[in-house]
C-alpha cells in the first residue's frame, strides 16, 4: 500500500510534466505527495558541475529560492491530493548529502528523467545517493511517460538481495492480477536460473500472472536488453535491484544501474 510519495526536482518549469504524472499517480494511490525543490548555488555553466561555483550574496539567493518555491506551490496548489512543497538550497556538491541527512521516511521516491532537470549531474548524484542510503525504492520516470496503474511489469532478475527487494517492492505497486515477466540474462547462451522459478511461485501466490524468460547476453548491454524487452511487452514498469559492489561511489553501482539512470526509456523501479 502506497500512501506517502516524495518527488525531487530542481527546476519548476522543466519538471511540471513529470509532477503532473506524480500527482495523478498519488491520486490513484490515495496518497499524499511531497515535492522537494533543490536550489543549487549558481554555476558558471551546468556542464562544469560540481565545479564552477559563482559567488552571489546570500539575500539574493534566498529571494531566488523563495520565488522558485512560489512558482512550484502555485502550480501544485490545484492538485487533487494533499501536496507539500519544500526546498533545499546549498552548494551543488552538497545537496544530495543534504537529502540523505534528512532521513525522510516515505513509501516511494520519484525522480524524473534527465531532460526535466536543469543540472543532469545533480540528478545522477541524487539518485546514486538515495539509492544507496535512503532504504526506499526509487522510481525513475522519463519525460514522455507517466507512472500509471501497473498492470504489466518486467523484473530483471538475478539472485541477489537487491533483486529480491525489487520483487517485494513490485508486489506493493502492481495492480491485483497484473502480468509480470521475470527476465534473466545469462552468458552467450540462454540458461534457466533456478531461483527465477521461486520468484514465479511467490508472485503467483500473490495473485499475479508470472512468466519466466531467459535470454543470452549476445554482447549487448543488459540495460538495453531489459528496456527493449519491457518496451516491446508494453510494460508499465521495469523493476530491478540497484546493484552495489562497493561503498566507494565510483564503483558502487553496477553497469546496468548506471545505464538505466543515464538512459531511462520507461518508468524504472530501483531497489537496494
C-alpha positions as CSV (number, residue, x, y, z in Angstrom):
1,X,0.0,0.0,0.0
2,X,1.5,3.3,-1.1
3,X,0.4,6.3,0.9
4,X,3.4,8.6,1.1
5,X,5.3,9.8,-2.0
6,X,8.3,12.1,-2.4
7,X,9.2,13.7,-5.7
8,X,12.5,15.5,-6.2
9,X,13.1,18.3,-8.8
10,X,15.5,21.1,-9.5
11,X,13.5,23.3,-11.9
12,X,9.9,24.3,-11.6
13,X,9.3,24.8,-15.3
14,X,11.1,21.8,-16.7
15,X,9.7,19.4,-14.1
16,X,6.0,20.2,-14.5
17,X,5.1,17.3,-16.9
18,X,6.8,14.9,-14.5
19,X,5.0,16.4,-11.5
20,X,1.6,16.2,-13.3
21,X,2.2,12.5,-13.6
22,X,3.3,12.2,-10.0
23,X,0.2,13.9,-8.7
24,X,-2.0,11.8,-10.9
25,X,-0.3,8.6,-9.5
26,X,-0.7,9.9,-6.0
27,X,-4.5,10.5,-6.6
28,X,-4.8,6.9,-7.9
29,X,-3.0,5.6,-4.8
30,X,-4.9,7.8,-2.5
31,X,-1.5,9.0,-1.3
32,X,-0.1,12.3,-0.1
33,X,2.7,13.8,-2.1
34,X,5.7,15.8,-1.0
35,X,7.9,17.7,-3.5
36,X,11.4,18.8,-2.7
37,X,12.8,21.6,-4.9
38,X,16.6,21.6,-4.9
39,X,18.2,25.0,-5.5
40,X,21.9,24.8,-6.1
41,X,24.2,27.8,-5.9
42,X,24.8,29.5,-9.3
43,X,27.4,27.9,-11.6
44,X,29.4,29.4,-14.4
45,X,28.0,26.6,-16.6
46,X,25.9,23.5,-15.9
47,X,28.5,21.4,-17.8
48,X,31.0,22.3,-15.1
49,X,29.0,20.8,-12.2
50,X,30.0,20.2,-9.4
51,X,32.7,22.9,-10.1
52,X,32.4,26.4,-11.4
53,X,30.5,27.9,-8.4
54,X,29.9,31.7,-8.5
55,X,29.6,34.0,-5.6
56,X,26.2,35.6,-5.1
57,X,25.1,37.5,-1.9
58,X,23.0,35.4,0.4
59,X,19.9,37.7,0.3
60,X,19.8,37.3,-3.5
61,X,20.0,33.5,-3.2
62,X,17.2,33.5,-0.6
63,X,15.0,35.6,-2.8
64,X,15.6,33.4,-5.8
65,X,14.7,30.3,-3.8
66,X,11.6,31.9,-2.5
67,X,10.5,32.8,-6.0
68,X,11.1,29.3,-7.3
69,X,9.1,27.8,-4.4
70,X,6.2,30.2,-5.0
71,X,6.0,29.1,-8.7
72,X,6.0,25.4,-7.8
73,X,3.5,25.8,-5.0
74,X,1.2,27.8,-7.3
75,X,1.3,25.0,-9.9
76,X,0.8,22.2,-7.4
77,X,-1.9,24.1,-5.4
78,X,-4.8,22.8,-7.6
79,X,-3.7,19.2,-7.2
80,X,-6.5,16.8,-6.2
81,X,-4.3,15.3,-3.4
82,X,-2.6,16.8,-0.4
83,X,0.7,18.2,-1.7
84,X,3.5,19.7,0.4
85,X,6.3,21.7,-1.3
86,X,9.5,22.5,0.4
87,X,13.0,23.4,-0.7
88,X,16.7,22.7,0.0
89,X,19.4,25.2,-1.0
90,X,23.1,24.6,-0.9
91,X,26.2,24.3,-3.0
92,X,25.5,21.8,-5.8
93,X,28.1,19.4,-4.4
94,X,26.3,19.1,-1.1
95,X,22.6,18.9,-2.0
96,X,22.4,15.2,-2.4
97,X,24.0,14.8,1.0
98,X,21.5,17.2,2.5
99,X,18.7,15.0,1.2
100,X,20.4,11.9,2.7
101,X,20.8,13.6,6.1
102,X,17.1,14.5,6.3
103,X,16.4,10.7,6.6
104,X,12.9,11.3,5.2
105,X,10.6,8.3,5.6
106,X,8.3,7.7,2.6
107,X,7.0,4.8,0.7
108,X,8.4,5.8,-2.7
109,X,10.8,8.3,-4.1
110,X,10.1,9.5,-7.7
111,X,12.7,11.3,-9.9
112,X,12.1,12.5,-13.5
113,X,14.3,12.0,-16.5
114,X,17.5,14.0,-17.2
115,X,15.6,16.2,-19.7
116,X,13.5,17.5,-16.8
117,X,16.5,18.7,-14.8
118,X,18.5,21.9,-15.2
119,X,21.6,20.1,-13.8
120,X,21.7,16.4,-15.0
121,X,24.8,15.9,-12.9
122,X,22.8,16.8,-9.8
123,X,20.1,14.3,-10.8
124,X,22.6,11.5,-11.1
125,X,24.2,12.4,-7.8
126,X,20.8,12.4,-6.0
127,X,19.7,9.1,-7.5
128,X,23.0,7.4,-6.5
129,X,23.0,8.8,-3.0
130,X,19.4,8.0,-2.2
131,X,19.6,4.5,-3.8
132,X,22.5,3.6,-1.6
133,X,21.4,5.4,1.6
134,X,17.7,6.0,1.8
135,X,16.4,2.5,2.2
136,X,13.4,3.4,0.0
137,X,12.7,2.3,-3.6
138,X,13.4,4.9,-6.3
139,X,11.3,5.2,-9.4
140,X,12.8,7.0,-12.4
141,X,10.1,8.4,-14.8
142,X,11.2,9.7,-18.2
143,X,9.5,12.9,-19.6
144,X,7.3,11.2,-22.2
145,X,6.0,8.5,-19.8
146,X,3.9,8.6,-16.6
147,X,3.8,6.1,-13.7
148,X,0.3,4.7,-14.0
149,X,-1.5,1.6,-12.8
150,X,0.9,-1.2,-13.0
151,X,-1.0,-3.9,-15.0
152,X,2.1,-5.2,-16.8
153,X,5.6,-5.2,-15.4
154,X,9.0,-6.7,-16.1
155,X,11.5,-7.6,-13.4
156,X,15.2,-8.0,-14.3
157,X,16.1,-11.0,-12.1
158,X,19.4,-12.1,-10.7
159,X,19.8,-14.0,-7.4
160,X,20.7,-11.1,-5.1
161,X,19.3,-9.3,-2.1
162,X,18.7,-6.2,-4.2
163,X,16.7,-8.0,-6.8
164,X,14.7,-9.7,-4.0
165,X,13.8,-6.4,-2.6
166,X,12.7,-5.2,-6.0
167,X,10.3,-8.1,-6.2
168,X,8.8,-7.2,-2.8
169,X,8.5,-3.5,-3.8
170,X,6.9,-4.5,-7.1
171,X,4.3,-6.6,-5.2
172,X,3.2,-3.5,-3.4
173,X,3.0,-1.4,-6.5
174,X,1.4,-3.8,-9.1
175,X,-2.4,-4.0,-9.6
176,X,-4.1,-7.1,-8.4
177,X,-3.8,-9.8,-11.1
178,X,-1.1,-7.9,-13.0
179,X,1.1,-9.8,-15.5
180,X,4.7,-9.9,-14.6
181,X,7.6,-11.2,-16.7
182,X,10.7,-12.4,-14.9
183,X,13.6,-11.9,-17.2
184,X,17.0,-13.4,-16.7
185,X,20.0,-12.6,-18.8
186,X,22.9,-15.1,-18.8
187,X,26.0,-15.5,-20.9
188,X,26.1,-16.2,-24.6
189,X,23.5,-19.0,-24.4
190,X,20.1,-18.8,-22.7
191,X,20.1,-20.8,-19.4
192,X,17.5,-21.4,-16.8
193,X,18.0,-19.6,-13.5
194,X,16.5,-21.9,-10.8
195,X,15.8,-19.0,-8.5
196,X,13.6,-17.4,-11.1
197,X,11.1,-20.2,-10.7
198,X,10.9,-19.4,-7.0
199,X,10.1,-15.8,-7.9
200,X,7.4,-17.0,-10.2
201,X,5.9,-19.2,-7.4
202,X,6.0,-16.2,-5.0
203,X,4.3,-13.9,-7.4
204,X,1.6,-16.4,-8.3
205,X,0.8,-16.8,-4.6
206,X,0.1,-13.0,-4.6
207,X,-2.4,-13.5,-7.4
208,X,-0.1,-12.2,-10.3
209,X,0.3,-13.9,-13.6
210,X,4.0,-14.5,-13.8
211,X,6.2,-15.9,-16.6
212,X,10.0,-16.6,-16.7
213,X,12.0,-15.7,-19.8
214,X,15.7,-16.4,-20.2
215,X,17.9,-14.6,-22.7
216,X,21.5,-14.7,-23.8
217,X,23.6,-11.6,-23.4
218,X,24.8,-11.5,-27.1
219,X,27.4,-8.9,-26.2
220,X,24.8,-6.2,-25.7
221,X,24.3,-4.1,-22.6
222,X,21.9,-5.8,-20.2
223,X,20.2,-2.4,-19.6
224,X,19.4,-2.2,-23.3
225,X,18.1,-5.7,-23.4
226,X,15.9,-5.2,-20.4
227,X,14.5,-1.9,-21.6
228,X,13.9,-3.2,-25.1
229,X,12.1,-6.2,-23.8
230,X,10.0,-4.1,-21.4
231,X,9.1,-1.6,-24.2
232,X,8.2,-4.4,-26.7
233,X,6.0,-6.0,-24.0
234,X,4.3,-2.6,-23.4
235,X,5.2,-2.9,-19.8
236,X,4.1,-0.1,-17.4
237,X,7.3,-0.6,-15.3
238,X,10.7,-2.2,-15.3
239,X,11.9,-3.3,-11.8
240,X,15.3,-4.4,-10.8
241,X,17.8,-4.3,-8.0
242,X,20.2,-1.3,-7.8
243,X,23.3,-3.4,-7.5
244,X,26.2,-2.3,-5.4
245,X,29.6,-3.8,-5.2
246,X,31.4,-1.3,-3.0
247,X,30.6,1.8,-1.0
248,X,33.1,3.8,-2.9
249,X,30.8,5.9,-5.2
250,X,32.8,5.5,-8.3
251,X,32.4,1.7,-8.3
252,X,29.3,1.4,-6.2
253,X,26.6,1.0,-8.8
254,X,26.6,-1.8,-11.3
255,X,26.7,-1.1,-15.0
256,X,23.1,-1.9,-15.6
257,X,22.0,0.6,-12.9
258,X,24.3,3.3,-14.2
259,X,23.0,2.9,-17.8
260,X,19.3,3.0,-16.7
261,X,20.0,6.2,-14.7
262,X,21.5,7.8,-17.7
263,X,19.1,6.5,-20.3
264,X,15.7,6.0,-18.8
265,X,13.2,5.0,-21.5
266,X,10.2,3.8,-19.4
267,X,9.4,4.0,-15.7
268,X,12.1,2.1,-13.8
269,X,11.9,0.9,-10.2
270,X,15.3,0.6,-8.5
271,X,15.6,-1.1,-5.1
272,X,18.7,-1.6,-2.9
